[in-house]
Amino acid sequence: MTRVPPAFAIKSATKARQVLLRAADRLVPSEIALLDHSVAFTRPHLLAAVVEFGIPDQLADGPKNAEQLAGASGADADSLHRVLRAAATFGFVRLDKAGRFHNTRLTRALRADARFQTAEWCRYTASASVQQAWGGLSETVKSGESAFGRVHGMGMFEWFEAHPAEGRAFSRGLAGLTLMEAPAIVAAYPFPDDGVICDVAGGTGALLGEVLNARPRVKAILVEAPSVLDEARSYLSDIGVSERVEFLPGDFMTRVEAVADLYILKWILHDWSDEICRRILAAVKATMKPGSRLLIVEGEQDLHQVSPRFGPLDVHMMTVCDGGRERSLGEFHALLDSVGLFAGDVVRTATGLLLVEGLASQRA
Ligand SMILES: C[S@@+](CC[C@H](N)C(=O)[O-])C[C@H]1O[C@@H](n2cnc3c(N)ncnc32)[C@H](O)[C@@H]1O
């Protein structure tokens, strides 16, 4: 099992980074600091260009200039040089005095074979569909409606079905984020040693894989859209646990037909409005037997608390999802209560995720 650093170490490093970023703003006049923030929109695009032209892998064997890099990736050398020079401002690559680019610690995390697939996440955040949705933020704030649906005429998950390359970048990038969180989730929550665990909309199986590795007698059901299940089958087979998994195509808006002792909903409720969350929770509750549990895994955003991680994510959810939002513990408990599930234990992971149990029957 992957070792998880203690919560205080993760919290202190995160806090120190925030303090340093704020301190950097204080070193210059406010206008200069704001100017810098106003052009931060360049960063996701620079990252996406580094990924698209395969720079991290091209530089793996040593430094190269833009002409060498452009030759191998079909780019215009002058444009590529200027993009990479700008990317060097943020440490995405390094430029030396001879005009050669080098990998940095950040570039290496963008290699195609990097475990957490951060390159795919960068492709997703810079994709035109996401950027166009963010472009209409004022309209979203005025109307309170998702920008994604307004701009693209369909919800994000429908869009992914119609644009499989974007869907793949999203599900792979997200699987990487889940893989980073999974050891802390497994360390924080007492997953059972036996029985069946059902991950409802569990993506490509990143969390289930970690749980099944840690609990060799447990069996699992993964409920997902058929296109995502293909990726999940291949990932879980690669890590040697697929024989213990039933892959079940399903739609959590209607019925979840899986009998399990523990159900997981990770990063699902934050995609949806309270009304849709109640539908999803009701569909899970309908299949739960007395004594079974539901584990909600989410970020935590209290109404008056500034959260560097979940505040911006909350606005992303507002922008790209239909009623999506980050919620507080009280809001999760109210949702559970509204469908007749009982509040169980609450745990926070070392990485700051909130684990909220819902119980099918009240504890004796
Ligand atoms: C934000 S992702 C979370 C994935 C995974 N639980 C994780 O945390 O890595 C949401 C997932 O919901 C799935 N999904 C969306 N609509 C669905 C539906 N109606 N029924 C089942 N799954 C759905 C998507 O395919 C996607 O994998």
Ligand as a Chemical Component Dictionary entry (heavy atoms), coordinates in Angstrom:
data_LIG
# 
_chem_comp.id                   LIG 
_chem_comp.type                 NON-POLYMER 
_chem_comp.pdbx_formal_charge   0 
_chem_comp.three_letter_code    LIG 
# 
loop_
_chem_comp_atom.comp_id 
_chem_comp_atom.atom_id 
_chem_comp_atom.alt_atom_id 
_chem_comp_atom.type_symbol 
_chem_comp_atom.charge 
_chem_comp_atom.model_Cartn_x 
_chem_comp_atom.model_Cartn_y 
_chem_comp_atom.model_Cartn_z 
_chem_comp_atom.pdbx_ordinal 
LIG C1  C1  C 0  -16.490 13.520 -11.877 1  
LIG S1  S1  S 1  -16.463 11.902 -12.554 2  
LIG C2  C2  C 0  -16.029 10.947 -11.098 3  
LIG C3  C3  C 0  -15.441 9.594  -11.426 4  
LIG C4  C4  C 0  -14.923 8.808  -10.228 5  
LIG N1  N1  N 0  -15.946 8.564  -9.228  6  
LIG C5  C5  C 0  -13.729 9.510  -9.614  7  
LIG O1  O1  O 0  -13.900 10.166 -8.576  8  
LIG O2  O2  O -1 -12.641 9.420  -10.182 9  
LIG C6  C6  C 0  -18.134 11.566 -12.805 10 
LIG C7  C7  C 0  -18.417 10.230 -13.449 11 
LIG O3  O3  O 0  -19.829 10.066 -13.561 12 
LIG C8  C8  C 0  -20.096 9.293  -14.710 13 
LIG N2  N2  N 0  -21.495 9.548  -15.074 14 
LIG C9  C9  C 0  -22.051 10.699 -15.527 15 
LIG N3  N3  N 0  -23.375 10.555 -15.714 16 
LIG C10 C10 C 0  -23.681 9.275  -15.351 17 
LIG C11 C11 C 0  -24.901 8.536  -15.268 18 
LIG N4  N4  N 0  -26.066 9.097  -15.622 19 
LIG N5  N5  N 0  -24.861 7.256  -14.821 20 
LIG C12 C12 C 0  -23.668 6.693  -14.466 21 
LIG N6  N6  N 0  -22.476 7.351  -14.507 22 
LIG C13 C13 C 0  -22.483 8.620  -14.949 23 
LIG C14 C14 C 0  -19.099 9.810  -15.725 24 
LIG O4  O4  O 0  -18.859 8.857  -16.754 25 
LIG C15 C15 C 0  -17.870 10.076 -14.854 26 
LIG O5  O5  O 0  -16.968 9.001  -14.870 27 
# 
loop_
_chem_comp_bond.comp_id 
_chem_comp_bond.atom_id_1 
_chem_comp_bond.atom_id_2 
_chem_comp_bond.value_order 
_chem_comp_bond.pdbx_ordinal 
LIG C1  S1  SING 1  
LIG S1  C2  SING 2  
LIG S1  C6  SING 3  
LIG C2  C3  SING 4  
LIG C3  C4  SING 5  
LIG C4  N1  SING 6  
LIG C4  C5  SING 7  
LIG C5  O1  DOUB 8  
LIG C5  O2  SING 9  
LIG C6  C7  SING 10 
LIG C7  O3  SING 11 
LIG C7  C15 SING 12 
LIG O3  C8  SING 13 
LIG C8  N2  SING 14 
LIG C8  C14 SING 15 
LIG N2  C9  SING 16 
LIG N2  C13 SING 17 
LIG C9  N3  DOUB 18 
LIG N3  C10 SING 19 
LIG C10 C11 SING 20 
LIG C10 C13 DOUB 21 
LIG C11 N4  SING 22 
LIG C11 N5  DOUB 23 
LIG N5  C12 SING 24 
LIG C12 N6  DOUB 25 
LIG N6  C13 SING 26 
LIG C14 O4  SING 27 
LIG C14 C15 SING 28 
LIG C15 O5  SING 29 
# 
